[in-house]
Amino acid sequence: MFSPDERAALIVQIRSWFDDNLDQELGQFQAEFLLDFFTDKVGVFYYNQGLLDARGLFETKVELIGESIMELEKQTPFFR
């Protein structure tokens, strides 16, 4: 899921957060385990929310396109 560089950067951030906020040193293995846990168990919630957000944005854009198309319509003696 994450590239090796991304994974390494996330692990550094996890270790730093634990040190800064909990005054607790977290080992490399512990940080990797924690990253894997949150990726597997919590990540799906963020993923699903991202899909819902993308869908909402898409629907809004489609509605705007539909309105723009209707604005281009020429008047005729026939109504639809």
PDB file of N, CA, C and O in Angstrom:
ATOM      1  N   MET A   1       0.825  -1.182   0.000  1.00  0.00           N
ATOM      2  CA  MET A   1       0.000   0.000   0.000  1.00  0.00           C
ATOM      3  C   MET A   1       0.873   1.251   0.000  1.00  0.00           C
ATOM      4  O   MET A   1       0.712   2.102  -0.874  1.00  0.00           O
ATOM      5  N   PHE A   2       1.775   1.383   0.938  1.00  0.00           N
ATOM      6  CA  PHE A   2       2.692   2.515   0.969  1.00  0.00           C
ATOM      7  C   PHE A   2       4.017   2.101   0.344  1.00  0.00           C
ATOM      8  O   PHE A   2       4.435   0.949   0.455  1.00  0.00           O
ATOM      9  N   SER A   3       4.661   3.039  -0.305  1.00  0.00           N
ATOM     10  CA  SER A   3       5.997   2.767  -0.820  1.00  0.00           C
ATOM     11  C   SER A   3       6.942   2.650   0.380  1.00  0.00           C
ATOM     12  O   SER A   3       6.606   3.099   1.476  1.00  0.00           O
ATOM     13  N   PRO A   4       8.108   2.058   0.185  1.00  0.00           N
ATOM     14  CA  PRO A   4       9.065   1.966   1.298  1.00  0.00           C
ATOM     15  C   PRO A   4       9.417   3.342   1.882  1.00  0.00           C
ATOM     16  O   PRO A   4       9.560   3.476   3.097  1.00  0.00           O
ATOM     17  N   ASP A   5       9.556   4.349   1.037  1.00  0.00           N
ATOM     18  CA  ASP A   5       9.868   5.693   1.530  1.00  0.00           C
ATOM     19  C   ASP A   5       8.711   6.288   2.333  1.00  0.00           C
ATOM     20  O   ASP A   5       8.926   6.913   3.371  1.00  0.00           O
ATOM     21  N   GLU A   6       7.485   6.092   1.847  1.00  0.00           N
ATOM     22  CA  GLU A   6       6.316   6.585   2.572  1.00  0.00           C
ATOM     23  C   GLU A   6       6.190   5.879   3.919  1.00  0.00           C
ATOM     24  O   GLU A   6       5.929   6.506   4.945  1.00  0.00           O
ATOM     25  N   ARG A   7       6.379   4.578   3.892  1.00  0.00           N
ATOM     26  CA  ARG A   7       6.289   3.795   5.132  1.00  0.00           C
ATOM     27  C   ARG A   7       7.325   4.272   6.154  1.00  0.00           C
ATOM     28  O   ARG A   7       7.013   4.440   7.333  1.00  0.00           O
ATOM     29  N   ALA A   8       8.540   4.485   5.697  1.00  0.00           N
ATOM     30  CA  ALA A   8       9.599   4.951   6.594  1.00  0.00           C
ATOM     31  C   ALA A   8       9.256   6.318   7.178  1.00  0.00           C
ATOM     32  O   ALA A   8       9.472   6.559   8.366  1.00  0.00           O
ATOM     33  N   ALA A   9       8.723   7.214   6.346  1.00  0.00           N
ATOM     34  CA  ALA A   9       8.351   8.549   6.826  1.00  0.00           C
ATOM     35  C   ALA A   9       7.220   8.468   7.850  1.00  0.00           C
ATOM     36  O   ALA A   9       7.241   9.185   8.850  1.00  0.00           O
ATOM     37  N   LEU A  10       6.238   7.605   7.612  1.00  0.00           N
ATOM     38  CA  LEU A  10       5.132   7.445   8.561  1.00  0.00           C
ATOM     39  C   LEU A  10       5.619   6.886   9.888  1.00  0.00           C
ATOM     40  O   LEU A  10       5.158   7.305  10.950  1.00  0.00           O
ATOM     41  N   ILE A  11       6.539   5.953   9.831  1.00  0.00           N
ATOM     42  CA  ILE A  11       7.079   5.363  11.061  1.00  0.00           C
ATOM     43  C   ILE A  11       7.841   6.414  11.868  1.00  0.00           C
ATOM     44  O   ILE A  11       7.746   6.448  13.094  1.00  0.00           O
ATOM     45  N   VAL A  12       8.585   7.257  11.187  1.00  0.00           N
ATOM     46  CA  VAL A  12       9.276   8.355  11.878  1.00  0.00           C
ATOM     47  C   VAL A  12       8.255   9.262  12.561  1.00  0.00           C
ATOM     48  O   VAL A  12       8.450   9.665  13.707  1.00  0.00           O
ATOM     49  N   GLN A  13       7.171   9.581  11.862  1.00  0.00           N
ATOM     50  CA  GLN A  13       6.144  10.445  12.439  1.00  0.00           C
ATOM     51  C   GLN A  13       5.462   9.792  13.637  1.00  0.00           C
ATOM     52  O   GLN A  13       5.190  10.464  14.632  1.00  0.00           O
ATOM     53  N   ILE A  14       5.187   8.512  13.557  1.00  0.00           N
ATOM     54  CA  ILE A  14       4.566   7.798  14.681  1.00  0.00           C
ATOM     55  C   ILE A  14       5.481   7.833  15.896  1.00  0.00           C
ATOM     56  O   ILE A  14       5.048   8.149  17.004  1.00  0.00           O
ATOM     57  N   ARG A  15       6.739   7.508  15.678  1.00  0.00           N
ATOM     58  CA  ARG A  15       7.698   7.493  16.788  1.00  0.00           C
ATOM     59  C   ARG A  15       7.842   8.888  17.402  1.00  0.00           C
ATOM     60  O   ARG A  15       7.909   9.032  18.623  1.00  0.00           O
ATOM     61  N   SER A  16       7.889   9.896  16.557  1.00  0.00           N
ATOM     62  CA  SER A  16       8.011  11.275  17.029  1.00  0.00           C
ATOM     63  C   SER A  16       6.773  11.694  17.826  1.00  0.00           C
ATOM     64  O   SER A  16       6.888  12.345  18.865  1.00  0.00           O
ATOM     65  N   TRP A  17       5.588  11.315  17.332  1.00  0.00           N
ATOM     66  CA  TRP A  17       4.350  11.675  18.031  1.00  0.00           C
ATOM     67  C   TRP A  17       4.298  11.045  19.419  1.00  0.00           C
ATOM     68  O   TRP A  17       3.931  11.706  20.390  1.00  0.00           O
ATOM     69  N   PHE A  18       4.661   9.786  19.512  1.00  0.00           N
ATOM     70  CA  PHE A  18       4.672   9.114  20.812  1.00  0.00           C
ATOM     71  C   PHE A  18       5.649   9.787  21.760  1.00  0.00           C
ATOM     72  O   PHE A  18       5.352   9.963  22.942  1.00  0.00           O
ATOM     73  N   ASP A  19       6.802  10.162  21.251  1.00  0.00           N
ATOM     74  CA  ASP A  19       7.809  10.806  22.083  1.00  0.00           C
ATOM     75  C   ASP A  19       7.346  12.190  22.532  1.00  0.00           C
ATOM     76  O   ASP A  19       7.487  12.542  23.703  1.00  0.00           O
ATOM     77  N   ASP A  20       6.792  12.977  21.602  1.00  0.00           N
ATOM     78  CA  ASP A  20       6.374  14.344  21.913  1.00  0.00           C
ATOM     79  C   ASP A  20       5.122  14.413  22.779  1.00  0.00           C
ATOM     80  O   ASP A  20       5.032  15.252  23.676  1.00  0.00           O
ATOM     81  N   ASN A  21       4.156  13.536  22.516  1.00  0.00           N
ATOM     82  CA  ASN A  21       2.858  13.657  23.177  1.00  0.00           C
ATOM     83  C   ASN A  21       2.665  12.724  24.358  1.00  0.00           C
ATOM     84  O   ASN A  21       1.910  13.035  25.279  1.00  0.00           O
ATOM     85  N   LEU A  22       3.328  11.603  24.341  1.00  0.00           N
ATOM     86  CA  LEU A  22       3.150  10.634  25.428  1.00  0.00           C
ATOM     87  C   LEU A  22       4.430  10.431  26.240  1.00  0.00           C
ATOM     88  O   LEU A  22       4.473   9.646  27.187  1.00  0.00           O
ATOM     89  N   ASP A  23       5.466  11.160  25.839  1.00  0.00           N
ATOM     90  CA  ASP A  23       6.768  11.034  26.494  1.00  0.00           C
ATOM     91  C   ASP A  23       7.178   9.567  26.597  1.00  0.00           C
ATOM     92  O   ASP A  23       7.649   9.102  27.635  1.00  0.00           O
ATOM     93  N   GLN A  24       6.985   8.862  25.498  1.00  0.00           N
ATOM     94  CA  GLN A  24       7.278   7.426  25.445  1.00  0.00           C
ATOM     95  C   GLN A  24       8.039   7.120  24.165  1.00  0.00           C
ATOM     96  O   GLN A  24       7.599   7.462  23.068  1.00  0.00           O
ATOM     97  N   GLU A  25       9.167   6.481  24.319  1.00  0.00           N
ATOM     98  CA  GLU A  25       9.924   6.074  23.139  1.00  0.00           C
ATOM     99  C   GLU A  25       9.313   4.806  22.572  1.00  0.00           C
ATOM    100  O   GLU A  25       9.038   3.848  23.295  1.00  0.00           O
ATOM    101  N   LEU A  26       9.113   4.821  21.297  1.00  0.00           N
ATOM    102  CA  LEU A  26       8.539   3.670  20.608  1.00  0.00           C
ATOM    103  C   LEU A  26       9.620   3.097  19.700  1.00  0.00           C
ATOM    104  O   LEU A  26      10.249   3.825  18.931  1.00  0.00           O
ATOM    105  N   GLY A  27       9.825   1.806  19.793  1.00  0.00           N
ATOM    106  CA  GLY A  27      10.823   1.162  18.958  1.00  0.00           C
ATOM    107  C   GLY A  27      10.363   1.052  17.515  1.00  0.00           C
ATOM    108  O   GLY A  27       9.184   1.231  17.209  1.00  0.00           O
ATOM    109  N   GLN A  28      11.293   0.760  16.648  1.00  0.00           N
ATOM    110  CA  GLN A  28      11.003   0.623  15.218  1.00  0.00           C
ATOM    111  C   GLN A  28       9.928  -0.442  14.981  1.00  0.00           C
ATOM    112  O   GLN A  28       8.961  -0.208  14.256  1.00  0.00           O
ATOM    113  N   PHE A  29      10.108  -1.614  15.600  1.00  0.00           N
ATOM    114  CA  PHE A  29       9.150  -2.708  15.415  1.00  0.00           C
ATOM    115  C   PHE A  29       7.774  -2.316  15.940  1.00  0.00           C
ATOM    116  O   PHE A  29       6.763  -2.603  15.300  1.00  0.00           O
ATOM    117  N   GLN A  30       7.725  -1.668  17.090  1.00  0.00           N
ATOM    118  CA  GLN A  30       6.443  -1.246  17.662  1.00  0.00           C
ATOM    119  C   GLN A  30       5.735  -0.251  16.750  1.00  0.00           C
ATOM    120  O   GLN A  30       4.524  -0.337  16.547  1.00  0.00           O
ATOM    121  N   ALA A  31       6.493   0.690  16.204  1.00  0.00           N
ATOM    122  CA  ALA A  31       5.902   1.689  15.307  1.00  0.00           C
ATOM    123  C   ALA A  31       5.403   1.028  14.027  1.00  0.00           C
ATOM    124  O   ALA A  31       4.343   1.391  13.518  1.00  0.00           O
ATOM    125  N   GLU A  32       6.151   0.069  13.504  1.00  0.00           N
ATOM    126  CA  GLU A  32       5.706  -0.647  12.306  1.00  0.00           C
ATOM    127  C   GLU A  32       4.424  -1.420  12.591  1.00  0.00           C
ATOM    128  O   GLU A  32       3.499  -1.415  11.779  1.00  0.00           O
ATOM    129  N   PHE A  33       4.371  -2.080  13.736  1.00  0.00           N
ATOM    130  CA  PHE A  33       3.185  -2.842  14.127  1.00  0.00           C
ATOM    131  C   PHE A  33       1.977  -1.913  14.250  1.00  0.00           C
ATOM    132  O   PHE A  33       0.883  -2.241  13.792  1.00  0.00           O
ATOM    133  N   LEU A  34       2.188  -0.748  14.874  1.00  0.00           N
ATOM    134  CA  LEU A  34       1.103   0.209  15.047  1.00  0.00           C
ATOM    135  C   LEU A  34       0.614   0.735  13.695  1.00  0.00           C
ATOM    136  O   LEU A  34      -0.589   0.870  13.472  1.00  0.00           O
ATOM    137  N   LEU A  35       1.554   1.030  12.799  1.00  0.00           N
ATOM    138  CA  LEU A  35       1.177   1.477  11.461  1.00  0.00           C
ATOM    139  C   LEU A  35       0.367   0.403  10.746  1.00  0.00           C
ATOM    140  O   LEU A  35      -0.649   0.714  10.124  1.00  0.00           O
ATOM    141  N   ASP A  36       0.793  -0.843  10.822  1.00  0.00           N
ATOM    142  CA  ASP A  36       0.065  -1.938  10.184  1.00  0.00           C
ATOM    143  C   ASP A  36      -1.334  -2.093  10.769  1.00  0.00           C
ATOM    144  O   ASP A  36      -2.301  -2.316  10.042  1.00  0.00           O
ATOM    145  N   PHE A  37      -1.430  -1.971  12.090  1.00  0.00           N
ATOM    146  CA  PHE A  37      -2.732  -2.094  12.747  1.00  0.00           C
ATOM    147  C   PHE A  37      -3.690  -1.016  12.254  1.00  0.00           C
ATOM    148  O   PHE A  37      -4.812  -1.316  11.846  1.00  0.00           O
ATOM    149  N   PHE A  38      -3.246   0.238  12.290  1.00  0.00           N
ATOM    150  CA  PHE A  38      -4.133   1.321  11.875  1.00  0.00           C
ATOM    151  C   PHE A  38      -4.436   1.268  10.380  1.00  0.00           C
ATOM    152  O   PHE A  38      -5.536   1.623   9.957  1.00  0.00           O
ATOM    153  N   THR A  39      -3.484   0.835   9.595  1.00  0.00           N
ATOM    154  CA  THR A  39      -3.725   0.697   8.162  1.00  0.00           C
ATOM    155  C   THR A  39      -4.809  -0.344   7.907  1.00  0.00           C
ATOM    156  O   THR A  39      -5.713  -0.123   7.101  1.00  0.00           O
ATOM    157  N   ASP A  40      -4.716  -1.476   8.594  1.00  0.00           N
ATOM    158  CA  ASP A  40      -5.669  -2.565   8.383  1.00  0.00           C
ATOM    159  C   ASP A  40      -7.029  -2.307   9.011  1.00  0.00           C
ATOM    160  O   ASP A  40      -8.058  -2.591   8.397  1.00  0.00           O
ATOM    161  N   LYS A  41      -7.048  -1.774  10.221  1.00  0.00           N
ATOM    162  CA  LYS A  41      -8.302  -1.661  10.964  1.00  0.00           C
ATOM    163  C   LYS A  41      -8.996  -0.316  10.827  1.00  0.00           C
ATOM    164  O   LYS A  41     -10.225  -0.263  10.806  1.00  0.00           O
ATOM    165  N   VAL A  42      -8.249   0.755  10.733  1.00  0.00           N
ATOM    166  CA  VAL A  42      -8.847   2.086  10.691  1.00  0.00           C
ATOM    167  C   VAL A  42      -8.834   2.657   9.278  1.00  0.00           C
ATOM    168  O   VAL A  42      -9.714   3.435   8.910  1.00  0.00           O
ATOM    169  N   GLY A  43      -7.847   2.276   8.498  1.00  0.00           N
ATOM    170  CA  GLY A  43      -7.697   2.808   7.153  1.00  0.00           C
ATOM    171  C   GLY A  43      -8.931   2.646   6.296  1.00  0.00           C
ATOM    172  O   GLY A  43      -9.238   3.522   5.488  1.00  0.00           O
ATOM    173  N   VAL A  44      -9.648   1.541   6.454  1.00  0.00           N
ATOM    174  CA  VAL A  44     -10.840   1.309   5.625  1.00  0.00           C
ATOM    175  C   VAL A  44     -11.918   2.356   5.874  1.00  0.00           C
ATOM    176  O   VAL A  44     -12.676   2.691   4.963  1.00  0.00           O
ATOM    177  N   PHE A  45     -11.994   2.877   7.098  1.00  0.00           N
ATOM    178  CA  PHE A  45     -12.988   3.913   7.387  1.00  0.00           C
ATOM    179  C   PHE A  45     -12.644   5.205   6.642  1.00  0.00           C
ATOM    180  O   PHE A  45     -13.521   5.861   6.079  1.00  0.00           O
ATOM    181  N   TYR A  46     -11.362   5.558   6.646  1.00  0.00           N
ATOM    182  CA  TYR A  46     -10.927   6.737   5.900  1.00  0.00           C
ATOM    183  C   TYR A  46     -11.102   6.530   4.398  1.00  0.00           C
ATOM    184  O   TYR A  46     -11.506   7.446   3.682  1.00  0.00           O
ATOM    185  N   TYR A  47     -10.801   5.346   3.934  1.00  0.00           N
ATOM    186  CA  TYR A  47     -10.961   5.007   2.511  1.00  0.00           C
ATOM    187  C   TYR A  47     -12.421   5.158   2.099  1.00  0.00           C
ATOM    188  O   TYR A  47     -12.727   5.800   1.094  1.00  0.00           O
ATOM    189  N   ASN A  48     -13.322   4.562   2.883  1.00  0.00           N
ATOM    190  CA  ASN A  48     -14.750   4.631   2.560  1.00  0.00           C
ATOM    191  C   ASN A  48     -15.259   6.068   2.603  1.00  0.00           C
ATOM    192  O   ASN A  48     -16.060   6.469   1.758  1.00  0.00           O
ATOM    193  N   GLN A  49     -14.796   6.846   3.584  1.00  0.00           N
ATOM    194  CA  GLN A  49     -15.210   8.246   3.653  1.00  0.00           C
ATOM    195  C   GLN A  49     -14.692   9.015   2.448  1.00  0.00           C
ATOM    196  O   GLN A  49     -15.387   9.884   1.921  1.00  0.00           O
ATOM    197  N   GLY A  50     -13.494   8.709   2.013  1.00  0.00           N
ATOM    198  CA  GLY A  50     -12.943   9.337   0.817  1.00  0.00           C
ATOM    199  C   GLY A  50     -13.780   9.035  -0.409  1.00  0.00           C
ATOM    200  O   GLY A  50     -13.996   9.906  -1.251  1.00  0.00           O
ATOM    201  N   LEU A  51     -14.253   7.793  -0.512  1.00  0.00           N
ATOM    202  CA  LEU A  51     -15.131   7.432  -1.624  1.00  0.00           C
ATOM    203  C   LEU A  51     -16.441   8.212  -1.570  1.00  0.00           C
ATOM    204  O   LEU A  51     -16.923   8.696  -2.594  1.00  0.00           O
ATOM    205  N   LEU A  52     -17.014   8.331  -0.375  1.00  0.00           N
ATOM    206  CA  LEU A  52     -18.257   9.103  -0.234  1.00  0.00           C
ATOM    207  C   LEU A  52     -18.036  10.568  -0.595  1.00  0.00           C
ATOM    208  O   LEU A  52     -18.871  11.180  -1.260  1.00  0.00           O
ATOM    209  N   ASP A  53     -16.917  11.127  -0.159  1.00  0.00           N
ATOM    210  CA  ASP A  53     -16.604  12.516  -0.491  1.00  0.00           C
ATOM    211  C   ASP A  53     -16.436  12.689  -2.000  1.00  0.00           C
ATOM    212  O   ASP A  53     -16.933  13.655  -2.579  1.00  0.00           O
ATOM    213  N   ALA A  54     -15.731  11.746  -2.632  1.00  0.00           N
ATOM    214  CA  ALA A  54     -15.526  11.814  -4.083  1.00  0.00           C
ATOM    215  C   ALA A  54     -16.857  11.691  -4.814  1.00  0.00           C
ATOM    216  O   ALA A  54     -17.100  12.394  -5.795  1.00  0.00           O
ATOM    217  N   ARG A  55     -17.713  10.801  -4.336  1.00  0.00           N
ATOM    218  CA  ARG A  55     -19.025  10.626  -4.971  1.00  0.00           C
ATOM    219  C   ARG A  55     -19.846  11.910  -4.860  1.00  0.00           C
ATOM    220  O   ARG A  55     -20.479  12.329  -5.829  1.00  0.00           O
ATOM    221  N   GLY A  56     -19.837  12.535  -3.684  1.00  0.00           N
ATOM    222  CA  GLY A  56     -20.573  13.781  -3.502  1.00  0.00           C
ATOM    223  C   GLY A  56     -20.068  14.876  -4.418  1.00  0.00           C
ATOM    224  O   GLY A  56     -20.857  15.619  -5.001  1.00  0.00           O
ATOM    225  N   LEU A  57     -18.750  14.977  -4.548  1.00  0.00           N
ATOM    226  CA  LEU A  57     -18.161  15.968  -5.443  1.00  0.00           C
ATOM    227  C   LEU A  57     -18.554  15.688  -6.887  1.00  0.00           C
ATOM    228  O   LEU A  57     -18.920  16.601  -7.627  1.00  0.00           O
ATOM    229  N   PHE A  58     -18.478  14.422  -7.284  1.00  0.00           N
ATOM    230  CA  PHE A  58     -18.846  14.024  -8.643  1.00  0.00           C
ATOM    231  C   PHE A  58     -20.308  14.380  -8.928  1.00  0.00           C
ATOM    232  O   PHE A  58     -20.615  14.936  -9.983  1.00  0.00           O
ATOM    233  N   GLU A  59     -21.207  14.063  -7.996  1.00  0.00           N
ATOM    234  CA  GLU A  59     -22.622  14.344  -8.199  1.00  0.00           C
ATOM    235  C   GLU A  59     -22.876  15.841  -8.313  1.00  0.00           C
ATOM    236  O   GLU A  59     -23.707  16.272  -9.113  1.00  0.00           O
ATOM    237  N   THR A  60     -22.166  16.633  -7.519  1.00  0.00           N
ATOM    238  CA  THR A  60     -22.305  18.083  -7.597  1.00  0.00           C
ATOM    239  C   THR A  60     -21.852  18.594  -8.957  1.00  0.00           C
ATOM    240  O   THR A  60     -22.512  19.438  -9.563  1.00  0.00           O
ATOM    241  N   LYS A  61     -20.728  18.082  -9.430  1.00  0.00           N
ATOM    242  CA  LYS A  61     -20.206  18.516 -10.734  1.00  0.00           C
ATOM    243  C   LYS A  61     -21.141  18.103 -11.867  1.00  0.00           C
ATOM    244  O   LYS A  61     -21.359  18.880 -12.797  1.00  0.00           O
ATOM    245  N   VAL A  62     -21.697  16.898 -11.805  1.00  0.00           N
ATOM    246  CA  VAL A  62     -22.628  16.440 -12.842  1.00  0.00           C
ATOM    247  C   VAL A  62     -23.868  17.326 -12.849  1.00  0.00           C
ATOM    248  O   VAL A  62     -24.383  17.660 -13.916  1.00  0.00           O
ATOM    249  N   GLU A  63     -24.344  17.704 -11.689  1.00  0.00           N
ATOM    250  CA  GLU A  63     -25.510  18.580 -11.605  1.00  0.00           C
ATOM    251  C   GLU A  63     -25.199  19.944 -12.225  1.00  0.00           C
ATOM    252  O   GLU A  63     -26.022  20.501 -12.950  1.00  0.00           O
ATOM    253  N   LEU A  64     -24.026  20.471 -11.941  1.00  0.00           N
ATOM    254  CA  LEU A  64     -23.636  21.757 -12.532  1.00  0.00           C
ATOM    255  C   LEU A  64     -23.511  21.667 -14.042  1.00  0.00           C
ATOM    256  O   LEU A  64     -23.892  22.599 -14.752  1.00  0.00           O
ATOM    257  N   ILE A  65     -22.987  20.565 -14.539  1.00  0.00           N
ATOM    258  CA  ILE A  65     -22.878  20.369 -15.985  1.00  0.00           C
ATOM    259  C   ILE A  65     -24.273  20.312 -16.602  1.00  0.00           C
ATOM    260  O   ILE A  65     -24.520  20.907 -17.651  1.00  0.00           O
ATOM    261  N   GLY A  66     -25.182  19.591 -15.941  1.00  0.00           N
ATOM    262  CA  GLY A  66     -26.556  19.512 -16.434  1.00  0.00           C
ATOM    263  C   GLY A  66     -27.210  20.879 -16.502  1.00  0.00           C
ATOM    264  O   GLY A  66     -27.903  21.189 -17.472  1.00  0.00           O
ATOM    265  N   GLU A  67     -26.998  21.703 -15.478  1.00  0.00           N
ATOM    266  CA  GLU A  67     -27.554  23.051 -15.480  1.00  0.00           C
ATOM    267  C   GLU A  67     -26.933  23.886 -16.596  1.00  0.00           C
ATOM    268  O   GLU A  67     -27.628  24.659 -17.256  1.00  0.00           O
ATOM    269  N   SER A  68     -25.627  23.732 -16.810  1.00  0.00           N
ATOM    270  CA  SER A  68     -24.944  24.485 -17.873  1.00  0.00           C
ATOM    271  C   SER A  68     -25.470  24.099 -19.245  1.00  0.00           C
ATOM    272  O   SER A  68     -25.625  24.951 -20.121  1.00  0.00           O
ATOM    273  N   ILE A  69     -25.744  22.819 -19.430  1.00  0.00           N
ATOM    274  CA  ILE A  69     -26.301  22.357 -20.700  1.00  0.00           C
ATOM    275  C   ILE A  69     -27.686  22.934 -20.915  1.00  0.00           C
ATOM    276  O   ILE A  69     -28.025  23.357 -22.021  1.00  0.00           O
ATOM    277  N   MET A  70     -28.493  22.954 -19.853  1.00  0.00           N
ATOM    278  CA  MET A  70     -29.847  23.507 -19.983  1.00  0.00           C
ATOM    279  C   MET A  70     -29.797  24.992 -20.334  1.00  0.00           C
ATOM    280  O   MET A  70     -30.669  25.483 -21.051  1.00  0.00           O
ATOM    281  N   GLU A  71     -28.792  25.712 -19.840  1.00  0.00           N
ATOM    282  CA  GLU A  71     -28.656  27.136 -20.154  1.00  0.00           C
ATOM    283  C   GLU A  71     -28.356  27.361 -21.631  1.00  0.00           C
ATOM    284  O   GLU A  71     -28.652  28.431 -22.161  1.00  0.00           O
ATOM    285  N   LEU A  72     -27.776  26.374 -22.303  1.00  0.00           N
ATOM    286  CA  LEU A  72     -27.447  26.486 -23.724  1.00  0.00           C
ATOM    287  C   LEU A  72     -28.657  26.223 -24.620  1.00  0.00           C
ATOM    288  O   LEU A  72     -28.635  26.528 -25.812  1.00  0.00           O
ATOM    289  N   GLU A  73     -29.690  25.664 -24.046  1.00  0.00           N
ATOM    290  CA  GLU A  73     -30.866  25.290 -24.835  1.00  0.00           C
ATOM    291  C   GLU A  73     -31.517  26.530 -25.441  1.00  0.00           C
ATOM    292  O   GLU A  73     -31.684  27.550 -24.773  1.00  0.00           O
ATOM    293  N   LYS A  74     -31.873  26.423 -26.693  1.00  0.00           N
ATOM    294  CA  LYS A  74     -32.538  27.519 -27.417  1.00  0.00           C
ATOM    295  C   LYS A  74     -34.048  27.382 -27.270  1.00  0.00           C
ATOM    296  O   LYS A  74     -34.587  26.277 -27.204  1.00  0.00           O
ATOM    297  N   GLN A  75     -34.706  28.515 -27.220  1.00  0.00           N
ATOM    298  CA  GLN A  75     -36.165  28.476 -27.099  1.00  0.00           C
ATOM    299  C   GLN A  75     -36.780  28.077 -28.430  1.00  0.00           C
ATOM    300  O   GLN A  75     -36.346  28.505 -29.500  1.00  0.00           O
ATOM    301  N   THR A  76     -37.802  27.247 -28.327  1.00  0.00           N
ATOM    302  CA  THR A  76     -38.572  26.833 -29.497  1.00  0.00           C
ATOM    303  C   THR A  76     -40.035  26.908 -29.118  1.00  0.00           C
ATOM    304  O   THR A  76     -40.365  27.051 -27.940  1.00  0.00           O
ATOM    305  N   PRO A  77     -40.905  26.814 -30.086  1.00  0.00           N
ATOM    306  CA  PRO A  77     -42.340  26.838 -29.753  1.00  0.00           C
ATOM    307  C   PRO A  77     -42.778  25.534 -29.068  1.00  0.00           C
ATOM    308  O   PRO A  77     -43.915  25.434 -28.608  1.00  0.00           O
ATOM    309  N   PHE A  78     -41.897  24.550 -28.998  1.00  0.00           N
ATOM    310  CA  PHE A  78     -42.241  23.274 -28.362  1.00  0.00           C
ATOM    311  C   PHE A  78     -41.626  23.219 -26.978  1.00  0.00           C
ATOM    312  O   PHE A  78     -40.494  23.656 -26.767  1.00  0.00           O
ATOM    313  N   PHE A  79     -42.370  22.687 -26.056  1.00  0.00           N
ATOM    314  CA  PHE A  79     -41.870  22.589 -24.681  1.00  0.00           C
ATOM    315  C   PHE A  79     -41.533  21.135 -24.359  1.00  0.00           C
ATOM    316  O   PHE A  79     -42.250  20.226 -24.779  1.00  0.00           O
ATOM    317  N   ARG A  80     -40.486  20.917 -23.642  1.00  0.00           N
ATOM    318  CA  ARG A  80     -40.122  19.572 -23.194  1.00  0.00           C
ATOM    319  C   ARG A  80     -40.019  19.525 -21.705  1.00  0.00           C
ATOM    320  O   ARG A  80     -39.721  18.473 -21.139  1.00  0.00           O
TER     321      ARG A  80
END
